[in-house]
């Protein structure tokens, strides 16, 4: 029966109101009829008064406060009719109090706390004052004052139910928001990891492939005229490709075993290997000069790797796109910042945006994007653009920790 009634209501407020009004009438009708019969009263009249008190409940969801006022008016009418009730003692049957309680419960659940208690207190005051006027005397005082409890109890129950619903809704909302936050955080971390992987693969592959391509061109050019130098170029191709494979293997291994503490980890490149990097570019045909200023300091691993990758990418772009040029790398160790400058005097021809090359524009290729992201990741900044007359310039400023020891991180 309850399940059928629930399906019939279907969450529709109007049908719920009809069901509540009908249930209120059916529950109170037998008690009203039996009491009227016991007092020799008009059963039809009392049932009509009960029906009149239940009719406003049909709109309790839409207008809870007016419905409560209407039921209180019917209750006042019942109290006024006390002098005309039969029997030796003039007392009310209380047939309308059930509807008053249901209406005030609806006020408690559907309005704010202040409105609910104001409505409940006003209802209790009106009913009590009416009862005191209609039924004066000390012997009627307990019954008259008892009218205060029923409206206040109904409002208190409704307010408690409303508070519990709000608490549950707030808990559900917080849980859903936390779930959305976790999903967004997971997507953000996945995106950041993809960007990090893209930077690492680009830096490793682009640099070594550029060197291999340059050395292969030298070997092809000298194969007939100078076999000895061509053979040396082929050896460098072998060494460069082996280094590329080792770095790729280390990168893939870190990705595959990122959660395994026992997984072997190759040392990340840093400024300690800067001379080897510059030698590789020199052997591939790009003259590179290195200048250091300031006392070298021991850099944090992430800053050390960032500085190395920025220099590597800048020189790779110079070798690919600057044409015949000379590069100049400057490291300036300051008290708070490491300043890195890579300049060339080449033609500064714009590169294809897809290959990460540097050009006279803002540098929107993958390589430039990766350098900007690396610098921002350690709290630094990077600028890149053409020089006033000729060539291209990349300048990065990376912050140094305040308590960095004065130990050299590069030879």
N, C-alpha and C positions, 0 to 999 in steps of 0.2 A: 504493500500500500504506500509506504513511504517512498519507495523507488519510483512508483508510478507518478506520485505527486511531484517528485523532483524532475522527472522527465517532462511532465506537463508544464511545469514552471519554466524549465529551460533557461534559467538565468534572466528571464524577463521581469523587470520590476513590477509591471502592472499585474501580471499573473500571480506573482508572489504576494502582492497586496491583497488580491482577491482571496487567495488561500489563507492568509493570516486573518482577515476579517471573518471569513466563514468559520475558521477554527475557533476564533474567539467567541463567536455566537454559539456554536455547537457545544463548546465546553461549558459556557456559563448558563446556557438555557436550562438544562436539567436542574441545576441548583436553584435558579431563579424560580422555576415553576414549582419545585417542591416547597420552597420557603413561602411563596405566595399562597399555595394551597394550605400550608400549616397555619397561616395567619388569616385565613378566610379572605384573602385579597383576590383581585382580578388577575388571573393568570395571563390572560390575553393582554391586559394593560401593562403588566410588568415585562412580558416578552416584547411588547412594542417598544417600551423604554429601552430595553437591552438592544434591540435592533437599531434603534435610533443612535445609541452610543457606539455601535460597531460600524455604522455606515461611513463615518469619516475615515476609518482605517483604510478604505479603498484608495485613498490618495496619500498615504503616509510616506511613500518614497519620494513623491514629488514635492510635497509641502509639509514637512514634518512638524514645524512649529504651528502653523494654522490648524492642522489636524489635532494636535494636542490641545489647542485652545478650544476647538469644537467639542472634544470629549469632556473637557472640564466644564463647559457650559451645560452639557447634558447632565453632568454630575451635580452641578448647582441646581438644575431643574429637579433632579431627584430629591435633593435635600429640601427644596421648597415645598415639595409635595408631601413631606412628612406629616403635617397636621391633618392631611386628608386620608392617612393610612388607617385601616381598621386595627382594632386590638386595644388592650388596656395601656400599652406603652408605645409611645410614638418614637419609632426608631427607623432608620433607613435600612434597606436591605443590602445596600452596597453593590447593586447589580451593575452600576456603571464604572466602578473602580477598576475592574479588569481591563476595560477598554482604555481607561486613563493610563493605567500602567503600561500597556502595549504601546500607546502613542508616545509616552515619555521615554520609553526604551528606544523607540525609533529616533527621537530627538537626540538622545545620548550617542547613538551610533552614527548618525548622519550629519551632525553639526559639530562645531568646535566646543571645547569644554566650557568656556564662559557662557556661550549661548544656551547650552544644555542646562547648566545649573541655574541660570537666570530663569529659564522657562520652568524648571522643576520647582524652584522656590516660589515663584509667582503662583503656580498651580496649587501648591500646598497652602499658601496663604489665603487664596481665594476660597478654596474648599473649607479650610478650617474656620475662617471668619464667618462664612455662610452657616456652617454647622453651629457655631457659637450663638449666632443670632436666632437661628430657627429652634435650636435646642438649648436654651439657657439653663443654668443650674449646675451645682457642683456634681450632682450625680451623673450628669451627662458629660462632664469634663474629660474623663479618661477616653471615652469613645470619640469625642470631638478632636482631642489632641492626637489620637491615633491616625487621623487623616494626614498628619505631617509625614509619617513614616513611609506610607505607600508611594507617593510621588518621588520622594527623595531616594528611596530604595531602587525604584525603576530607573531613575537617571543614573544612579551610581553603577548599576549593572551595565547599562548601555555605554557609559563612559569607559568602564573597564574593558568591555568588548572592543570598542573603537580603538583604545590604546593598544590592545593586544594585536589587532589587525594592522595598525600602523607599524608596530614593532616588527611584525612578521614581514610586512611589505618592505620595510627598510632593510631588514636582513637579506631578503631576496634580492633587492636592488643592489646592495653592497656586494653580494656574491656574484651577481651578473656583471657588475662593473669590474670586480676583481678578475673575473674570467676574461672579460674583454681586454683588460689591461695585460693579463698574462699572454693572451694571443697576440696583442700588438707588440709586446716586448719580445715575444718569440720571433715574430716577423721582422722586427727591427734587428735583432741579433743575427737572423739568417741573412738579411740584406748586408749588414756590416761584414759578416764572414765572407759572403760572396765577393764583396768589394775588396776585402783583404786578399783573398785568393787570386782575384783578377790582377791586383797590383803585383803580387809576388811572381805570378807566372809571366806577366808582361815584362817585369824587370829582368827576370832570369832569361827568358827566351829571346826577347828583342835584343838585349845586349849581346849575347853570345852569337846569335844568328847574324847580327851585323858584323861582328868580328870575323866570323867564318866566311861570310860573303866577301869581305874586303881581302882577307888572306887568300881566298880562292882566286880572286881576280889578280892578285900579285903573282901567285903561282902560275896561273895561265899565261900571264904576260912574260914571265921569265923562264918558262919551261924550255924554250929552245936556245935563248941567248945566254942564260945564266942558270944552268941546272942546279948548281949548288944552292943559290939563294931560293930557287923554286922549291927545292927539297926542304929547306928550312921553313918556308911558308907552309908546306904541307904538314910538317911536324907541329907547327903552331895550330893549324886547323885541327889536328888530332888532339892536342892538349886542350884547346878551347872547347871542342865538342865533348871531351871527357868531363871537363869541369861543368859544362852545361848539364850533362846527364847526372852528374853527382848532385848538383843543386836541385834539379828536378826530382831526383829520387829522395833527397832529404825533405823537400817540400811536400811531396805526396805522402811520405812516411809520417810526417807530422799531422797531416790531415787524416790519414787512416787510423792513426793511433793517438788521437788527441786526448783521449781519456785514459790512456795507459801510461802510468808513471814510469814503468820499466822500459818503455819503448826507447830505442836509441835515438839520440838527438844530436844532429850535427851542429857545430857552433855557427851562429849566424854571422854573416860578414859584417865588418865594421871598418873604421878608419885604420885599424891595424893592417888591413890588407890593401890600403889605398895605393901604395907604391906598385904592388903587383897589378892592380887595375890599370894604373897609368901606363905601366910597361906594355900591357896587352894592347892598349890603344896606340902606343908608339910603334909597336911591331906591325900593327895593321895600317900604318901610314899616316896617323894623325899626331903631329907634334903637340905635346902637352907639357906645359910648365906648371910647377907647383910652388906656391908661396904660402908660408905660415907666419903668423904673427901672434904674439901673446903666448904666455906659458900654457902648453897643452895640459888638459885635465882629463881625468877618468870619466867618461860619459856613461850614463845609464844605457843598458843594452838597447832599449827602444830608440833612444836618441842616436846612438852610435849607428844602428842599422839605418835609420832615416837619413842621416848625413851621407852614408855610403851610397844608398840607393838614389838620392837626389843627384850626387855627382855622377854616378853611373849613367842615369837616364839622360842628364844634360849632355854628357860627352857622347853618348850613343846618338842623340839627335844631331849633334854637331857633325859627327862622322857621316851620318846618313844624308844630311840635307844642306850642310854649309859649303860643300864643294871643297876645293883646295883651301885649307885654312889652318890656323894655329890656335890652339885652345890654351886658356890660362885659368888655373884653379887657385883660388885664394881661400885660406882658412884663417879666420880671425877669432881667437879665443878671448872673449871679454870676461869681465867679472860676473855677468848675468846671462850673456847670450853667446852662442856660437854663430858667427856669420859666415855663410858659405857663398862664394861668388864664382860662377863659371861663365867665362866670356870667350867668344871667338871672333875672328875677323873675316869670316866667310861671307858668302853672298846673302845668307839669311833667307833663302828661298822657302816659301811656305810649303809645308808638307801636307800630304794627304791626311785629313782629319782622322781617318780610320787607323793610321799606323802610329799615332802618338808622336808624330814629329813636331819639332819646334819650327816656328816660322815667325814672320814679322808681326803677326797678329797677336791676339791674346793667348794663343796656345790652348786650343780646345780638344786636342787629341787625347787618346787614352793615357799616353805617357805624361802629358802635362797635368791631366786630371789627377793621375796617381801621385805626382809630386805635390800638388796642392793638398790632397787628402792626407798624405804622410805628414806634411808640415803641420797641418791643423790637428792631427791626432796627438802630437806631442806638445800642443799649445803654442806652436810657432806660426810663421807666416812665410809665404813665398810669392815672389813677383817674377814675371818673365816677359820679355819683350825685346824688340830690336834696339840696337844701340843707335845713337844719333847719326853716325856716319855709315858705319858698315858693321855687319856682324850681329850677334844675338847675345843676350845677357840673361842669366838666371841667378837670382839672389834669394837666399833663404836665411831666416833668422830663427834659430832654435833656442829655447830657454834652457839654462843650466840650473841644476839644483843648487840651493844656497850653500849646502854643506859639502860640496864636491871636493874631494881630496885633490891635491895638486900632484897627481900622478899621470904620466903620459899615457894616453890611449892610442896613440899612433906613433910610429917610429920617427 
